[in-house]
Every structure is written in structure tokens, then in C-alpha cells.
Amino acid sequence: MNKILARILAAAANTPLFEALSEKLSLADLQSLLLEVYRRRVVQLDANQLFSQYKNNRFVQPAGIDPKRLAEFDRLAFSLLPHNYELVELSPVAPLGSCSLLGPVDQNNVLTTIRTTEVVADSTDVLALECARRREKQYRAGKRNPVPVKLAASHRLLRTQFIAARDTVPHFRLLALCSAGRDTGSYSFELSELQEQVSYYIRLLQQLKSINLEIASIRILFILFDAQFAAISTPLQAQLSALYPGVSIAVQTPAEKHNYYNTARYQIFITNKQDEEFFICDGGFTDWTQKLLNNRKERCLIGGLGTERLFLVC
């Protein structure tokens, strides 16, 4: 037994096991301990057990969508992306707590690793973290009114909860956007960013025929949580209706706040050739960059479209 492991075990010796693992040990010591535990577990496995795990663990199975078709979708999506958005290739893992600390996601629905990280379950969270990192760098460089940071990613996510539905799989690609900037007054940032994101997703859905995906109709639902924003957002709705006359646009003003969206949320639904409607895209304003940068003037709009779901339902 090495000195580090001996020290960790000695520190937890007089503490009940669960309390020691969940509260007493630092994250660094817990990681060291679990790494040794799994190292010893792995040497006890054989090829038959490995093969059995591969056949029976739903998280490790390949995706059911042809990679060529996914690549075609990404090429189309990237070609239509607004010029001020930067594409990023995210890591397969994110900091521990990325989903549960920013959004109200139970940690049990995220695949946690023993190296104090988690497999990415929502790339919008990670894009918000990266936007905040870049915004912080702008502020430290002395920029008082830095330009918005706008990022996009097509990334494979993994979620552990089981949902029995034909359009739900354990891991899937999400086309995510995140725009982070500063409040400029009169909701001007919110209005312009909301129009840009929603317009992008509409244009993308309308051009799916070019990659042999057909949808019959598109429906947009705006959910407005802020009464002042609702009062001045009518021109935005009218402008989108004029730009995309075939798209149905509706508005809701719920009495209750959302658990993490604020100001406004948008949902995009598509109808396939069988006249079945599916929820395909979700987005809205969050306070994530406000929290990360400790700055109430920060604004953050996220959006995500389920790529795999398109192929499963169209």
C-alpha cells in the first residue's frame, strides 16, 4: 500500500464508511481512493466479463444513426450558423456538478466519473462555462463593454435516466448555442439574441430536405416570464411571422417562474409526414453567467436541438 492511500485510510479510520466517502474525504483524496479501488477491481475481470458488460450496458452501445447522415446534418447546420458564432469541439467530460449546480438536474441522472468530472449531459451548461471564461478574460483585459461571446457545438451527450420512448436514447447529439453578453438596456440584447437563435433553428429545419429529412410544419412557442419583456416583444413576434410565414408562432405568459429559465423561453415543435408532432428544440435565458461571473448585468441565452430525435421521428 502506498503512502498516499495509507494516509487516506488512516484519516477515515474512525468514521462510518458512507460519511467518510461522502463528507470527510476531500475530492482529491476520494479520487485517489476510488482509483485504487477500481484498479483492483479491473484486475479481477476477464474477457468474458468485459464482453458481457459491452452487450448488456445500454450506455456503451453505438448510436443507431448512420454517421454519414449525422455528418451531413452537421455540415448543413454549420453552413447556416450566423457568422458571429464560433464553433467549438467540447471535451467528452465536464467539471463535476456542471448540470446540477447550474440547472436543477439530479446528479443521479448524470454519469459521474471517479476523477471528479462527469460525462457531458447538457452541452449548453458547458458552453455557458466557456462563455463565462472568455467573458472573464475580456473583463480582466480592461474591456468595460466587451462584445458578446457566442458559441456553438454539436456534441454527443449521455443521460442516465431511462425513458421508454422511440425517440429517446441514452446518448445522443445536441446542436447547442450559447450567447453571453451584457445588459444594454430596454431588453435590446434579449430581443436581438432571441431573434437570431430562433431564426437560425427555423432556417435549419426548413432546409432539412437537402439531406433527405422531411418535416410537414414548424411551430414556435414563446413562454414569457417577464411582464415588461412580454409588453415589448410583440414586434419580434411580428417580424418572425413576416420572415417565416409558414411557421406557426404562439405566446404563453405563465403565472409561475421556470426552475432555471428567466425572462423568456422558446420551444420548437415539428410535425412529420405522419402528422405526429415532436418537441425538437428548447432554449431560453438563464442566470448562469451571472452566477459564474458574480455580475447581475450578465445575460445568457442558450438553445439546443436534438439531432438524433430528428432522424428517429422524421
C-alpha positions as a Markdown table, in Angstrom:
| # | Residue | x | y | z |
|---|---|---|---|---|
| 1 | Met | 0.0 | 0.0 | 0.0 |
| 2 | Asn | 1.4 | 3.4 | -1.0 |
| 3 | Lys | 1.8 | 6.3 | 1.4 |
| 4 | Ile | -1.0 | 8.4 | 0.0 |
| 5 | Leu | -3.5 | 5.5 | 0.2 |
| 6 | Ala | -2.3 | 4.7 | 3.8 |
| 7 | Arg | -2.8 | 8.4 | 4.8 |
| 8 | Ile | -6.3 | 8.5 | 3.3 |
| 9 | Leu | -7.4 | 5.3 | 5.1 |
| 10 | Ala | -6.0 | 6.5 | 8.4 |
| 11 | Ala | -7.9 | 9.8 | 8.1 |
| 12 | Ala | -11.1 | 7.9 | 7.6 |
| 13 | Ala | -10.5 | 5.1 | 10.0 |
| 14 | Asn | -12.8 | 6.2 | 12.8 |
| 15 | Thr | -15.6 | 7.5 | 10.6 |
| 16 | Pro | -18.6 | 5.4 | 9.3 |
| 17 | Leu | -17.9 | 4.4 | 5.7 |
| 18 | Phe | -20.6 | 6.4 | 4.0 |
| 19 | Glu | -19.9 | 9.5 | 6.0 |
| 20 | Ala | -16.2 | 9.2 | 5.2 |
| 21 | Leu | -16.8 | 8.8 | 1.5 |
| 22 | Ser | -19.4 | 11.5 | 1.1 |
| 23 | Glu | -18.3 | 14.1 | 3.6 |
| 24 | Lys | -14.9 | 13.6 | 5.3 |
| 25 | Leu | -12.5 | 13.0 | 2.5 |
| 26 | Ser | -11.6 | 15.8 | 0.2 |
| 27 | Leu | -12.4 | 15.3 | -3.5 |
| 28 | Ala | -8.8 | 14.8 | -4.3 |
| 29 | Asp | -8.5 | 12.0 | -1.6 |
| 30 | Leu | -11.8 | 10.4 | -2.7 |
| 31 | Gln | -10.5 | 10.3 | -6.2 |
| 32 | Ser | -7.2 | 8.7 | -5.2 |
| 33 | Leu | -9.1 | 6.1 | -3.1 |
| 34 | Leu | -11.6 | 5.2 | -5.8 |
| 35 | Leu | -8.9 | 5.0 | -8.5 |
| 36 | Glu | -7.2 | 2.3 | -6.4 |
| 37 | Val | -10.5 | 0.5 | -5.7 |
| 38 | Tyr | -11.3 | 0.3 | -9.4 |
| 39 | Arg | -7.7 | -0.6 | -10.3 |
| 40 | Arg | -8.0 | -3.6 | -8.1 |
| 41 | Arg | -11.5 | -4.4 | -9.4 |
| 42 | Val | -10.3 | -4.4 | -13.0 |
| 43 | Val | -7.5 | -6.9 | -12.5 |
| 44 | Gln | -10.1 | -9.4 | -11.3 |
| 45 | Leu | -12.1 | -9.1 | -14.6 |
| 46 | Asp | -11.7 | -11.4 | -17.6 |
| 47 | Ala | -12.5 | -11.1 | -21.3 |
| 48 | Asn | -15.9 | -12.9 | -20.8 |
| 49 | Gln | -17.0 | -10.4 | -18.2 |
| 50 | Leu | -15.8 | -7.5 | -20.3 |
| 51 | Phe | -17.8 | -8.8 | -23.3 |
| 52 | Ser | -20.9 | -9.3 | -21.1 |
| 53 | Gln | -20.7 | -5.7 | -19.9 |
| 54 | Tyr | -20.4 | -4.5 | -23.5 |
| 55 | Lys | -23.5 | -6.4 | -24.6 |
| 56 | Asn | -25.7 | -5.5 | -21.6 |
| 57 | Asn | -24.7 | -1.9 | -20.7 |
| 58 | Arg | -27.0 | 0.5 | -22.6 |
| 59 | Phe | -24.6 | 3.4 | -22.2 |
| 60 | Val | -21.8 | 1.8 | -24.2 |
| 61 | Gln | -23.8 | 0.7 | -27.3 |
| 62 | Pro | -23.2 | 2.5 | -30.6 |
| 63 | Ala | -25.7 | 5.1 | -31.8 |
| 64 | Gly | -28.4 | 3.8 | -34.1 |
| 65 | Ile | -28.0 | 6.6 | -36.7 |
| 66 | Asp | -25.7 | 6.3 | -39.7 |
| 67 | Pro | -22.6 | 8.5 | -39.0 |
| 68 | Lys | -22.7 | 9.7 | -42.6 |
| 69 | Arg | -26.2 | 11.2 | -42.1 |
| 70 | Leu | -25.1 | 12.8 | -38.8 |
| 71 | Ala | -22.1 | 14.4 | -40.7 |
| 72 | Glu | -24.4 | 15.7 | -43.4 |
| 73 | Phe | -26.6 | 17.3 | -40.8 |
| 74 | Asp | -23.6 | 18.9 | -39.1 |
| 75 | Arg | -22.3 | 20.3 | -42.4 |
| 76 | Leu | -25.7 | 21.8 | -43.1 |
| 77 | Ala | -26.0 | 23.2 | -39.6 |
| 78 | Phe | -22.5 | 24.7 | -39.6 |
| 79 | Ser | -23.0 | 26.3 | -43.0 |
| 80 | Leu | -26.1 | 28.1 | -41.8 |
| 81 | Leu | -24.6 | 29.3 | -38.5 |
| 82 | Pro | -24.6 | 33.1 | -38.0 |
| 83 | His | -21.1 | 34.4 | -38.8 |
| 84 | Asn | -20.7 | 35.8 | -35.2 |
| 85 | Tyr | -21.0 | 32.3 | -33.7 |
| 86 | Glu | -17.8 | 30.3 | -33.1 |
| 87 | Leu | -17.9 | 26.5 | -33.3 |
| 88 | Val | -16.1 | 24.7 | -30.5 |
| 89 | Glu | -15.4 | 21.0 | -30.1 |
| 90 | Leu | -16.1 | 20.2 | -26.4 |
| 91 | Ser | -14.4 | 17.7 | -24.2 |
| 92 | Pro | -16.4 | 14.4 | -23.5 |
| 93 | Val | -16.4 | 15.4 | -19.8 |
| 94 | Ala | -17.3 | 18.5 | -17.8 |
| 95 | Pro | -16.5 | 19.6 | -14.2 |
| 96 | Leu | -18.3 | 17.7 | -11.5 |
| 97 | Gly | -21.7 | 19.4 | -10.8 |
| 98 | Ser | -22.0 | 21.2 | -14.2 |
| 99 | Cys | -25.6 | 20.1 | -14.7 |
| 100 | Ser | -26.8 | 20.0 | -11.1 |
| 101 | Leu | -25.2 | 23.3 | -10.0 |
| 102 | Leu | -26.3 | 25.4 | -13.0 |
| 103 | Gly | -29.5 | 23.6 | -13.9 |
| 104 | Pro | -31.7 | 21.8 | -11.4 |
| 105 | Val | -30.7 | 18.3 | -12.6 |
| 106 | Asp | -30.4 | 15.4 | -10.2 |
| 107 | Gln | -26.8 | 14.2 | -10.1 |
| 108 | Asn | -28.1 | 10.6 | -10.4 |
| 109 | Asn | -29.2 | 11.5 | -14.0 |
| 110 | Val | -25.5 | 12.3 | -14.9 |
| 111 | Leu | -22.7 | 9.8 | -15.4 |
| 112 | Thr | -20.2 | 10.8 | -12.7 |
| 113 | Thr | -16.6 | 9.7 | -13.1 |
| 114 | Ile | -14.2 | 9.0 | -10.3 |
| 115 | Arg | -11.9 | 11.8 | -11.5 |
| 116 | Thr | -14.2 | 14.5 | -10.2 |
| 117 | Thr | -15.7 | 15.1 | -13.6 |
| 118 | Glu | -18.9 | 14.0 | -15.3 |
| 119 | Val | -19.8 | 12.9 | -18.8 |
| 120 | Val | -21.4 | 15.8 | -20.5 |
| 121 | Ala | -25.2 | 15.5 | -20.1 |
| 122 | Asp | -26.0 | 19.0 | -21.4 |
| 123 | Ser | -23.7 | 20.9 | -23.7 |
| 124 | Thr | -25.4 | 24.2 | -23.1 |
| 125 | Asp | -24.1 | 24.2 | -19.5 |
| 126 | Val | -20.6 | 23.6 | -20.8 |
| 127 | Leu | -20.9 | 26.3 | -23.4 |
| 128 | Ala | -22.1 | 28.7 | -20.7 |
| 129 | Leu | -19.0 | 27.8 | -18.7 |
| 130 | Glu | -16.7 | 28.5 | -21.7 |
| 131 | Cys | -18.6 | 31.8 | -22.4 |
| 132 | Ala | -18.1 | 32.9 | -18.8 |
| 133 | Arg | -14.4 | 32.0 | -19.0 |
| 134 | Arg | -14.0 | 34.2 | -22.1 |
| 135 | Arg | -16.1 | 37.0 | -20.7 |
| 136 | Glu | -13.9 | 37.0 | -17.5 |
| 137 | Lys | -10.8 | 37.2 | -19.7 |
| 138 | Gln | -12.3 | 40.2 | -21.5 |
| 139 | Tyr | -13.0 | 42.0 | -18.2 |
| 140 | Arg | -9.5 | 41.3 | -17.0 |
| 141 | Ala | -8.1 | 42.8 | -20.1 |
| 142 | Gly | -9.8 | 46.0 | -19.2 |
| 143 | Lys | -12.7 | 45.9 | -21.6 |
| 144 | Arg | -15.6 | 47.7 | -19.9 |
| 145 | Asn | -18.1 | 46.8 | -22.6 |
| 146 | Pro | -16.8 | 43.6 | -24.2 |
| 147 | Val | -18.5 | 42.1 | -27.2 |
| 148 | Pro | -20.9 | 39.2 | -26.6 |
| 149 | Val | -19.4 | 35.7 | -26.7 |
| 150 | Lys | -21.4 | 33.4 | -29.0 |
| 151 | Leu | -20.5 | 29.7 | -29.2 |
| 152 | Ala | -22.0 | 26.6 | -30.8 |
| 153 | Ala | -21.3 | 22.9 | -30.6 |
| 154 | Ser | -22.6 | 19.7 | -32.0 |
| 155 | His | -21.9 | 17.2 | -29.2 |
| 156 | Arg | -22.8 | 13.8 | -28.0 |
| 157 | Leu | -24.5 | 13.8 | -24.6 |
| 158 | Leu | -25.2 | 10.9 | -22.2 |
| 159 | Arg | -28.0 | 10.9 | -19.7 |
| 160 | Thr | -28.6 | 8.0 | -17.3 |
| 161 | Gln | -32.4 | 8.2 | -16.6 |
| 162 | Phe | -34.4 | 5.6 | -18.5 |
| 163 | Ile | -37.3 | 6.8 | -20.7 |
| 164 | Ala | -39.2 | 4.3 | -22.8 |
| 165 | Ala | -39.9 | 6.1 | -26.0 |
| 166 | Arg | -38.9 | 5.6 | -29.6 |
| 167 | Asp | -37.3 | 9.0 | -29.9 |
| 168 | Thr | -35.3 | 8.7 | -26.6 |
| 169 | Val | -31.9 | 7.1 | -26.4 |
| 170 | Pro | -29.2 | 7.0 | -23.7 |
| 171 | His | -26.7 | 9.1 | -25.7 |
| 172 | Phe | -27.4 | 11.5 | -28.5 |
| 173 | Arg | -26.1 | 14.5 | -30.3 |
| 174 | Leu | -27.3 | 18.0 | -29.5 |
| 175 | Leu | -26.8 | 21.1 | -31.6 |
| 176 | Ala | -26.4 | 23.7 | -28.9 |
| 177 | Leu | -25.9 | 27.5 | -29.0 |
| 178 | Cys | -25.0 | 29.9 | -26.2 |
| 179 | Ser | -24.8 | 33.7 | -26.4 |
| 180 | Ala | -23.4 | 35.6 | -23.4 |
| 181 | Gly | -23.3 | 39.4 | -23.2 |
| 182 | Arg | -24.0 | 42.4 | -21.0 |
| 183 | Asp | -27.4 | 44.0 | -20.4 |
| 184 | Thr | -27.6 | 47.1 | -22.7 |
| 185 | Gly | -30.9 | 48.4 | -21.6 |
| 186 | Ser | -34.5 | 48.1 | -22.9 |
| 187 | Tyr | -34.1 | 44.4 | -23.4 |
| 188 | Ser | -32.1 | 45.1 | -26.6 |
| 189 | Phe | -29.7 | 42.3 | -26.0 |
| 190 | Glu | -32.5 | 39.8 | -25.2 |
| 191 | Leu | -34.6 | 40.8 | -28.3 |
| 192 | Ser | -31.7 | 40.6 | -30.8 |
| 193 | Glu | -30.3 | 37.3 | -29.5 |
| 194 | Leu | -33.7 | 35.7 | -29.3 |
| 195 | Gln | -34.4 | 36.6 | -32.9 |
| 196 | Glu | -31.0 | 35.3 | -34.0 |
| 197 | Gln | -31.2 | 32.0 | -32.3 |
| 198 | Val | -34.8 | 31.2 | -33.2 |
| 199 | Ser | -34.3 | 32.3 | -36.8 |
| 200 | Tyr | -31.2 | 30.1 | -37.1 |
| 201 | Tyr | -33.1 | 27.0 | -36.0 |
| 202 | Ile | -36.1 | 27.8 | -38.3 |
| 203 | Arg | -33.8 | 28.1 | -41.3 |
| 204 | Leu | -32.0 | 24.9 | -40.4 |
| 205 | Leu | -35.3 | 23.0 | -40.1 |
| 206 | Gln | -36.6 | 24.4 | -43.4 |
| 207 | Gln | -33.6 | 23.2 | -45.3 |
| 208 | Leu | -33.6 | 19.6 | -44.0 |
| 209 | Lys | -34.9 | 18.4 | -47.3 |
| 210 | Ser | -31.4 | 18.9 | -48.7 |
| 211 | Ile | -30.3 | 15.9 | -46.6 |
| 212 | Asn | -33.4 | 13.8 | -47.2 |
| 213 | Leu | -35.2 | 14.7 | -43.9 |
| 214 | Glu | -38.7 | 16.0 | -44.4 |
| 215 | Ile | -41.0 | 17.8 | -41.9 |
| 216 | Ala | -44.5 | 19.0 | -42.6 |
| 217 | Ser | -44.6 | 22.0 | -40.3 |
| 218 | Ile | -42.9 | 24.0 | -37.6 |
| 219 | Arg | -44.5 | 25.5 | -34.5 |
| 220 | Ile | -42.8 | 28.0 | -32.2 |
| 221 | Leu | -43.9 | 28.6 | -28.7 |
| 222 | Phe | -42.6 | 31.6 | -26.8 |
| 223 | Ile | -43.0 | 31.4 | -23.0 |
| 224 | Leu | -42.6 | 34.9 | -21.5 |
| 225 | Phe | -41.9 | 35.1 | -17.7 |
| 226 | Asp | -41.1 | 38.8 | -17.5 |
| 227 | Ala | -44.2 | 41.1 | -17.9 |
| 228 | Gln | -42.1 | 44.0 | -19.1 |
| 229 | Phe | -40.4 | 41.9 | -21.8 |
| 230 | Ala | -43.7 | 40.5 | -22.8 |
| 231 | Ala | -45.0 | 44.0 | -23.4 |
| 232 | Ile | -42.3 | 45.0 | -25.8 |
| 233 | Ser | -41.7 | 41.6 | -27.6 |
| 234 | Thr | -44.7 | 41.9 | -29.9 |
| 235 | Pro | -42.7 | 43.4 | -32.8 |
| 236 | Leu | -40.3 | 40.5 | -32.5 |
| 237 | Gln | -43.1 | 38.0 | -33.0 |
| 238 | Ala | -44.5 | 40.0 | -35.9 |
| 239 | Gln | -41.0 | 40.2 | -37.5 |
| 240 | Leu | -40.5 | 36.4 | -37.2 |
| 241 | Ser | -44.0 | 35.8 | -38.7 |
| 242 | Ala | -43.2 | 38.0 | -41.6 |
| 243 | Leu | -39.8 | 36.4 | -42.2 |
| 244 | Tyr | -41.2 | 32.8 | -41.9 |
| 245 | Pro | -44.9 | 32.9 | -43.0 |
| 246 | Gly | -45.3 | 29.2 | -42.9 |
| 247 | Val | -44.3 | 28.9 | -39.2 |
| 248 | Ser | -46.9 | 28.9 | -36.5 |
| 249 | Ile | -46.0 | 31.3 | -33.6 |
| 250 | Ala | -47.8 | 31.4 | -30.3 |
| 251 | Val | -47.1 | 33.0 | -26.9 |
| 252 | Gln | -47.7 | 32.0 | -23.3 |
| 253 | Thr | -47.3 | 34.1 | -20.2 |
| 254 | Pro | -47.4 | 31.6 | -17.3 |
| 255 | Ala | -48.0 | 32.8 | -13.7 |
| 256 | Glu | -45.2 | 30.7 | -12.3 |
| 257 | Lys | -41.5 | 31.1 | -12.9 |
| 258 | His | -39.4 | 28.3 | -14.5 |
| 259 | Asn | -36.9 | 26.5 | -12.4 |
| 260 | Tyr | -34.0 | 27.9 | -14.4 |
| 261 | Tyr | -35.2 | 29.9 | -17.4 |
| 262 | Asn | -35.9 | 33.6 | -16.8 |
| 263 | Thr | -37.3 | 36.4 | -18.9 |
| 264 | Ala | -38.2 | 34.2 | -21.9 |
| 265 | Arg | -38.1 | 30.6 | -23.2 |
| 266 | Tyr | -38.7 | 29.3 | -26.7 |
| 267 | Gln | -39.8 | 25.8 | -27.7 |
| 268 | Ile | -39.8 | 24.5 | -31.3 |
| 269 | Phe | -42.0 | 21.7 | -32.4 |
| 270 | Ile | -42.0 | 19.8 | -35.7 |
| 271 | Thr | -44.7 | 17.7 | -37.4 |
| 272 | Asn | -43.6 | 14.8 | -39.5 |
| 273 | Lys | -45.2 | 13.3 | -42.6 |
| 274 | Gln | -47.4 | 11.1 | -40.4 |
| 275 | Asp | -48.8 | 14.3 | -38.8 |
| 276 | Glu | -47.1 | 13.5 | -35.5 |
| 277 | Glu | -45.8 | 16.4 | -33.5 |
| 278 | Phe | -42.5 | 16.3 | -31.6 |
| 279 | Phe | -40.7 | 18.7 | -29.3 |
| 280 | Ile | -37.3 | 19.2 | -31.0 |
| 281 | Cys | -35.7 | 22.3 | -29.7 |
| 282 | Asp | -35.6 | 24.2 | -26.4 |
| 283 | Gly | -34.0 | 27.4 | -25.3 |
| 284 | Gly | -34.2 | 30.5 | -23.2 |
| 285 | Phe | -32.4 | 33.0 | -20.9 |
| 286 | Thr | -30.6 | 31.7 | -17.8 |
| 287 | Asp | -28.7 | 33.4 | -14.9 |
| 288 | Trp | -25.8 | 31.0 | -15.3 |
| 289 | Thr | -23.2 | 33.6 | -16.4 |
| 290 | Gln | -24.5 | 36.0 | -13.7 |
| 291 | Lys | -23.6 | 33.3 | -11.1 |
| 292 | Leu | -20.3 | 32.3 | -12.7 |
| 293 | Leu | -19.1 | 35.9 | -13.0 |
| 294 | Asn | -20.9 | 37.3 | -10.0 |
| 295 | Asn | -22.3 | 40.1 | -12.2 |
| 296 | Arg | -26.0 | 40.8 | -12.4 |
| 297 | Lys | -25.6 | 42.7 | -15.6 |
| 298 | Glu | -24.6 | 39.5 | -17.5 |
| 299 | Arg | -27.1 | 37.9 | -19.8 |
| 300 | Cys | -27.1 | 34.4 | -21.3 |
| 301 | Leu | -29.3 | 32.8 | -23.9 |
| 302 | Ile | -29.0 | 29.1 | -24.6 |
| 303 | Gly | -30.6 | 26.8 | -27.1 |
| 304 | Gly | -30.4 | 23.1 | -28.1 |
| 305 | Leu | -31.8 | 21.0 | -30.9 |
| 306 | Gly | -31.9 | 17.2 | -30.6 |
| 307 | Thr | -30.2 | 15.9 | -33.7 |
| 308 | Glu | -30.8 | 12.2 | -33.1 |
| 309 | Arg | -34.5 | 12.8 | -32.5 |
| 310 | Leu | -34.9 | 14.4 | -35.9 |
| 311 | Phe | -33.6 | 11.2 | -37.5 |
| 312 | Leu | -35.8 | 9.0 | -35.3 |
| 313 | Val | -39.1 | 10.7 | -35.9 |
| 314 | Cys | -38.8 | 12.0 | -39.5 |
